[in-house]
């Protein structure tokens, strides 16, 4: 199989690219990435010289470039990770999220339609379901109720992609994953932010009471699920992907502090963000039954491996936290 991966220098995308090259999932893999603040080619050093790998620096919103790459490579499948993905950033500046997540997805769909790409997997998020009251868990038919510009833009791109199945017979599959964590994650998301701050004995900003509940999914488990859905998922179907381990944010931070032998006093309450969803919860029965996939990495094991990676790669963290990230961090948290 020849794969075109968009956003393959980001956290989840790069994990998928590394696994795909390592496991020879593809004879050729083309990685199209804009290299925004969260795209980092250092994440791909281990495979960048593989003869079957090609990196293309470009924006998915550039229709001409997307069309050119597809014409040159004629991939058997597109795995579409590229997205603006951080809720806080979408609150500070929604425009980029609509541009990349909706218009960029449109550009890809149009190119895939024109060139009759045999498979298109659209990677989305469980945040499109919005906050879910107990005891409900969202299955794939659960109503969409996005709360942030980020989740709304992803819901819009999901629906756009699925419309291409009905209208144009484009073979699209959609996946919706819960909160990912693992090595190489940009330190604006909860787990890497808390790890890096705790290692430096800096305050750990906790939104509100910290009792927002999230399901945690180790990134390599997610990548294996995407591969399973790409190969065995049915066209036009949606597949939830979760780790089946839901915890309050405060408890996650306490576990991090305990593993790093740091005091709980580093936890610092800050004003909650606007429209903060209280609880995410999804069922994964559909993908398990359709593909045989299931999450393999227990949360405690995955968290320990993640913490150890950040301990051993402090120089990586220091590099990605310099420059633009520091400006964002100051803008988002200083007034809280």
N, C-alpha and C positions, 0 to 999 in steps of 0.2 A: 504493500500500500504506500502511496505517496501522499503525505499530509502537508497541508498549509495550516499553520498555527498562528493565530493573531494574538498579540499581547504575550508572546512567549518569553519576554524578558522580565515580566512581572513575577510576583510571588507564586501564584498558583500555576500560571503559564510556564514558568521556568521549571517548576517541579515536574510538570507534565512532559516538557521537552527532555529533561534529563532522564526520566524513566523511559520515555519512548525510544531514545537513542540507546540507552543501556540495554533495554530488553529487546531491541530490534523489532519494535512494533511497526516500523516503517522502513522501506528501502531508501526513502529520501524524505527529509523533513525541512520545510521552509518556514522560517520564523519571521513574521512581519510585525514590527514593533516600532512605535513612535519614539520610545525612550523618553517618556515624561519623567517627573520626579521619582516615580516608583518603579520605573523600568531600569534594570541594572544588568549590564552584560557580564559583570563579575559573577552573577548567579550561574553563568553558563560556561565558565572557563573549562570545566571538566570535559565538555563535549564539543567545544567550539572548533576543534580541528578534525572532527570526524568527517570523513569524505562524503557522507550522505547528508550532511547538515549545511544549510545555507541561511544566513541572516540577511534580511532586507530591512533597512531603516526607512520607515515610512508611516504615514497616517492612514488609517482605514477610511477616513473621510475623503481622502484623495481618490476619487472614482477612477481617474485615468491610471494611476499607479496600481490600484487593486486589479483593474482589468488587465493591465500589462503583465503583472505577476501571474495571474491565472492563465493568461494566454501562453506565457513562457513555460510554466510548470505543469499545467493541466493536472492538478491534484485529484486524487480519488476522493478526498474528503477535506472539508474545512472544519477545524475545531476553533471556535470563536470565543477567546477569553477577553480580548481587548475591551477595556471599559474603565471609566472613572468609577472608583468603587468605595470611597470613604464618605460615610454619612456626614461627618462634620464639615468636610470640604464642600459637600453639596449644599449645606446651609449657608456657608460663607460665599459661595459662588456657583449657583445652579447652572449657569449657561453652558459650561464645559461638559456637564453631565448629559444635557439634552443633545449637544453637538456630537459627542463621541458615542454615547450609548444608543441613541436613536438614529441620528443621521449616519453615523459610521456603520451601524448594523444594516441600514438601508442600502448603503453603497456596496457592502459585501453581498447582500442578498441579490441585488440587481446583477452584479458581476457573475455570481454563481448561476443565476437564472439564464443569463445570456450564453454562458459557456457550458451549461448543462452539467454542472458539478454533481457527481453521483451521491454525495452525502454532505450534510451541513449540520453540525452539532453546535447549538447555541447554549453557552454556559451562563446560567442565571443564578438567582439567589432566593432563599426562603423569605427574605425581607419583603417580597412582593405580597405576601399574605398579610402583612401588618402584624400588630400585636394580637395575640390569641389568648383568650381567657381559659383558665383551667376549667374542666379537665380535657378540653378539646385539643386535638392535634390535627394539623392540616394535612389532608391528602392532596393529590394533584388536582382534584376538582373543587377544592376549597375556594371560596370567593377571594378575589384580589382586593386588598385594601392597603395600598402602600402609604406610608406616613411621611416620607422624606422625598426631596427632589431626586436623590439617588435611587431609592426603591421604585419611585414612580417612573423614572426613566428606564429602569430595567423591566418593569411591567409592560411599558410601552413597547420596548424592543422584543419582549417575548411574544406579545400579541401580533406585532408586525411579522415576526418570523413565522409564526403559525399560520398567518393569513396567506403566506406564500405557498404553503402546502395546499390549501383549499383552492386558491385562485390560479396558481401557476404550476401546481404539482411538483414543487421543489421538495426534495426529500429531507425535510428538517426534523431534527429531534431536539428537544429542550430539556436541560437538566437544571434543577434548582437545589443548591447546596446550603447547608447551615454554616455556622462560623468556622472558618478554617484557621489552623495554626500550624506552626512548624518552623524549621530553619529557613533563613533568607527572607522572612517577612519584614516588610518595611515598618519601622518602629513608630507608627502612628496608631496602629490597631492595638487592642487592649493587651494581649499577652506580650508581644515584644516590647511595647512601651513600658509596661510594668517591670519586665525583666531588666531592660537597659537602665531605667531610672533606679531600680533597687540596687543594681551592681554599683552605681555611682553614688549611692546614698542620697538620692534626690527624692523630693516628694512624689508620691504616686497619686495623681488626680483621680478621684472616684466620683463619678457623676451621681448626684443626689444621694440616696441611701445605699446605692450599690446593689440593690436586690433585683436588678433586671436579669432575667433568665435567658440564657443562650444555650443552644446545643452545640457541642464542640466536636469538630471533625478534623482528624490529622490529615495534612495536605496530601500525603501519598495515598491514603485511603480514597480521598476524593479523586485523585488522578486515575486510580484503578477503576473507579466507578464510571468515570467519563469514557475510558477505553471500553468498558463493558457495554455502556449505552450506545457508543458509536458502532460497535459491532453487532449488538443483539437487540438494541431498542427498535421499536416500531416507528415508522415514519408518522409524523403528526402527533406523537405522544410526548408527554411530560413525565420526567422521573425525578422525584425528590431524592436527595442524597444527604444523609445525616450520620452522625457518630453515635446516636442513641445515648448521649450523656449530657443531660441538661443540668446546668449549675448556675447559681446567682453569680454575677460578676465579683461581688465581694468575696465569695468563697474561693473563686479562682485566684484572686490576688493574694489571699491568705496562704494558699498552697504554694504560690511562687515565693512569698516571703519566707515561708518555713524551709523550702528547699535551699534557698540562698542564705539561710540563717541571718535574716534581717528582721528588725523589730516591726511590729504592727503599727507603731507610731508613724511610720513613713506614709501610711495611708492618709490622704488629705482630701476631705470632701470638697467638691466644687459644685457650683450651680448646675443643675441638670440642663442638658441641651433641649432645645425646643422639639416637641413632638416625639420624645424618646419612647420607643416601643418598650413595653414592659416585659413581654414574654414571647419568644419564638418557640414553636414546637411543630415538628413534622413527622409523618410516618414514612418509612422506607420500604414497606412491604412490596410495593409495585416493582421497584428495581431488583429487589432480592428475588422475587418470583420470576421475573422476566429474564434475568441474566445470571443468577446465582451469586451475585456480588453481595458481600457484607463487610461492614467495617471490621478491620482486624486489629487495630492498635488501640488498646485501652487508654483512657485519658491520662491516667497517672503516668503510664509509660511514655506516652507521647510528650507530655509536659516535661518530664525529666530529660528526655532526649533533646527537646527544644532548648531548655535552660542550659544544658551542657554545651550545645552548639553555640549559643550566644556567649557563654563563658570563654570558649576557645576562639571566638571570632570577634573580639572586641574592636579590632582595627576596622573590620567591615562595618560594624555598627557606627563607629566614629565617622567613617567616610560618608555614609548615607545620611547621618544626622547633621552634616555640615551644610552651610549655604541655605538653599531654599527651605529645607525642612525646619531649620531653626526659626526662620521668619514665620512659617505657618504655626509652629508650636507656640511661639510668643503671642501671635495674633489670636489663637484659639483659646489659650488657657490663662494668659496673664490677667485678663479682666475678670476671671471667675474666682 
